[in-house]
Amino acid sequence: MLYHLDFHVEYPHEISQAELFAIWAEEADAALKAKEAGVVVDLWKCVGIRRVIAIVNVPNLDVLDQILLDLPIMQKHGQHVQVEVTPLRRYEDFAEDLKARLDRKEK
């Protein structure tokens, strides 16, 4: 299953920018390793804001939840990270479904 993850990272006053960058650098290493392993299809950092978008490929929501709980940024800064999760459907499968629905209606 593919999922779109939209991470919003808050920057509270109680930590320094260097501390946030240290946590984020550890997270970046983990994310790039997950990309090499094929779990992360791709990911992007939005310019000018603390937002990261990822497409991940995991078998189910249970596995995704476990992965999210184990991320370095969630373990060390999780109370300041919001993640929106959207399940994705391959467009080719959607298009095929539409065609099949039209074919059934025409009969």
C-alpha positions as CSV (number, residue, x, y, z in Angstrom):
1,M,0.0,0.0,0.0
2,L,1.2,3.5,-0.8
3,Y,0.7,6.3,1.6
4,H,1.3,10.1,1.3
5,L,2.9,11.4,4.5
6,D,2.9,15.1,5.2
7,F,5.2,16.0,8.2
8,H,4.9,19.4,9.8
9,V,7.8,20.0,12.3
10,E,7.3,22.7,14.9
11,Y,10.2,24.7,16.3
12,P,9.6,25.3,20.0
13,H,11.5,28.0,21.9
14,E,12.9,25.5,24.5
15,I,15.4,24.0,22.0
16,S,18.0,25.7,19.9
17,Q,18.2,25.6,16.2
18,A,21.4,23.4,16.5
19,E,19.4,20.9,18.6
20,L,16.6,20.8,16.1
21,F,19.1,20.3,13.2
22,A,20.8,17.5,15.1
23,I,17.5,15.6,15.5
24,W,16.6,16.3,11.9
25,A,20.0,15.1,10.6
26,E,19.5,11.8,12.4
27,E,16.0,11.6,10.9
28,A,17.4,12.4,7.4
29,D,19.9,9.5,7.7
30,A,17.1,7.1,8.7
31,A,14.8,8.4,5.8
32,L,17.5,8.0,3.2
33,K,18.2,4.5,4.4
34,A,14.5,3.7,4.2
35,K,14.5,5.0,0.7
36,E,17.5,2.8,-0.3
37,A,15.5,-0.2,1.2
38,G,12.4,0.7,-0.9
39,V,10.1,1.6,2.0
40,V,10.3,5.2,1.1
41,V,9.4,5.7,-2.6
42,D,10.5,9.3,-2.5
43,L,10.6,12.3,-0.2
44,W,10.8,16.1,-0.5
45,K,11.6,19.0,1.9
46,C,9.4,22.0,1.2
47,V,11.4,25.2,0.7
48,G,11.2,27.8,3.4
49,I,9.1,25.8,5.9
50,R,9.6,22.9,8.2
51,R,7.6,20.5,6.1
52,V,8.6,17.1,4.6
53,I,6.5,15.1,2.2
54,A,7.0,11.4,1.7
55,I,5.5,8.6,-0.3
56,V,6.0,5.3,1.4
57,N,5.2,1.7,0.5
58,V,4.2,-0.5,3.4
59,P,1.9,-3.5,3.7
60,N,-0.7,-2.0,6.0
61,L,-1.5,0.8,8.5
62,D,-0.2,-1.2,11.5
63,V,3.3,-1.3,9.9
64,L,3.1,2.4,9.1
65,D,2.2,3.2,12.6
66,Q,5.1,1.2,14.0
67,I,7.5,2.9,11.6
68,L,6.2,6.3,12.5
69,L,6.6,5.6,16.3
70,D,10.2,4.5,15.7
71,L,11.4,7.5,13.7
72,P,14.2,9.4,15.4
73,I,12.3,12.7,15.0
74,M,9.2,11.2,16.6
75,Q,11.1,9.7,19.5
76,K,13.1,12.9,20.3
77,H,10.7,15.6,19.1
78,G,7.4,13.9,18.5
79,Q,5.2,16.2,20.6
80,H,6.2,18.9,18.0
81,V,5.6,16.9,14.8
82,Q,2.2,16.5,13.1
83,V,1.9,13.8,10.4
84,E,-1.1,13.7,8.0
85,V,-1.5,10.3,6.3
86,T,-3.4,9.8,3.1
87,P,-3.7,6.3,1.4
88,L,-3.0,6.4,-2.3
89,R,-4.3,4.4,-5.2
90,R,-2.3,3.9,-8.3
91,Y,-3.9,6.0,-11.0
92,E,-3.7,3.2,-13.6
93,D,-5.8,1.0,-11.3
94,F,-8.4,3.8,-10.9
95,A,-8.5,4.4,-14.7
96,E,-9.0,0.6,-15.2
97,D,-11.8,0.6,-12.7
98,L,-13.5,3.5,-14.4
99,K,-13.3,1.7,-17.8
100,A,-14.8,-1.5,-16.3
101,R,-17.6,0.5,-14.7
102,L,-18.4,2.2,-18.0
103,D,-18.3,-1.2,-19.8
104,R,-20.8,-2.7,-17.3
105,K,-23.2,0.3,-17.7
106,E,-23.2,0.0,-21.5
107,K,-24.3,-3.7,-21.3
